[in-house]
Amino acid sequence: MPPIQPTAFEAAYFEFDRPDEETRPMLCFALYGKGGIGKSTTSANVALALAEMGLKVMLVGCDPKADSTKLLRGGAQVETVLDLLRTHHRSELPLERMITKGVGGVLLVEAGGPRPGVGCAGRGIIAAFEALKARRAFEIHRPDVVIFDVLGDVVCGGFAMPIREGWAKNVFIVTSGETMALYAASNIAEAVATFAERGYAKLGGLILNRRDVPDERAKVEEAAAKLGTRIVGDLPRSVLVQKADEAGEALLLTDPESGMAESYRALARSILAICRENARTGLVGEGRRAFGIIPETESEYWS
């Protein structure tokens, strides 16, 4: 099989084993947001909604708590990439140990993090990403959509990895109308703007995950205007989401016919349309080595 040499990773067409009419780009986006804002719940339901549309989806959790994929695991435990790197020699760690298949066929990865009080979580994310890249995970599995679920309370070098290295070309921020959520959204948007100047990523918009604070929609609209973006999804506060979370399942599984499920599906369609438009208009940067298209060696964090 000849090596793939695309002009940029988001234009990487996995042409082998696919007829010409099935060739399509891999779309990648990241969901950022402060802890507790509902980012992982949103990621899981959006991933499942995209899978319902017939797309092959990979969800990569970039939170040290390693809980980004829990709603799609059916209660099963998952080994994080960082845990595997600690307990296995790199040459003995196969790709299939890092990636599991969840409900709806969604491919699940948890980067993991250091033990509490020890090490740097951001640096751990970097090591996990490099482990996936070294094993050519994205070329082998060839997902149509890759979702990075990233903690956004602090956008240091590690937590900025999905955009800093050109992994995610589209960034969406989950927020509510609460002051701290909007503050975190502003910080994340500032980080995205820094990398956008280099052509790495673009802020796709804000996702309003309602907490029913007074004048919530107006507050988030005002914040979006200041950030030069828009609201791309409006998720109502729902007791059904809370019950599904407590059951350890995505709402699209527990209440697939509910109005809340349709809200997640509408958000998935909106995100997909924005990512496709950005890909069509040539939103590309210099992050060409992300996904192992140009092989690089793993870092020595765990030597």
Phi, psi and omega in degrees: 000123182291150180293148178275131179230072180284166178287335174198157191297329183286346175262019181284111179262122181275085190278334181291143180066012176231134174299158183304321184289347180262357181294130179204156184282159173271120181264136185228135175213159179240140171253119177249160176170158180293157178302134178085004183277351181098017183298313183290323175298318178296315180301314183296316182289324176294319178300316180292322178297320178293323177295324177298334180278004178089012180267147175273118190243140171239130178248119182250114179276125181241045179238130181305336179289344178057041181243012184295327186255007189298330182284350181247011182256354182063031179086355181285147175283156179226141175276129178280158179300320180294320177298317180295322179293330179287328190254355181228146171291142184305323182288344182254009184255103181281157182300322184295342175284337184271336186239129177239157179261125180259191180298147182074007181078009180290131178279132188242135176223134173242117179295319181081191182198180180286167174296146182308131178084000183229128173082179183247121182296321180297319179294325177297321178298319178301314180298319180296317180298319181292328177295319177294318181296318182297333180263009176054045185302320187279332174287324182288314183274337176049056177291152174282325182224134174241127179247127175254120180260109193237131174297134186238015177295323177229126181255068178279184183302321181290311181290341175273000184309314182302329179261329184295324182258011177078020178288310182249118182275344183233131182237131176237140185247124177273128182212168171238191177270006180286149186302312184291327177294319179290327177295314178297320179299320179296317179296317179296316180299323178296319177296317179298319180299322178300315181281334177297327179298336179263003179081015184277321188204166179220140176284114182281332179150179179259143174251115181275111175255099195295141171243007178059038172280157181302138177054039188296312181300317181297321180296318181287324175298319178296317178297318179299318180297318179295328181271358180070035181222202186212168172272122182257351178201145181231105184258115181291154175288130186219134176293337179295323178294317180297318180294320179295318178300316180296330178278353180075029181226159175285147181299329179295345175267320184278325182221064187294340182260004184283163176296328179294321177298320178294328177296318177294320179294321177296320177296317179300318179295320180296313179298315181299318180296319180294315180296319180294321179294318178297321177293320181295322183273003172085036175283091181229160179223208184258007181281065190272351182261357182300154179066010173075017179294323168247104189303140173227162178276153176292152177288168183261028183301331188245019179283000000 
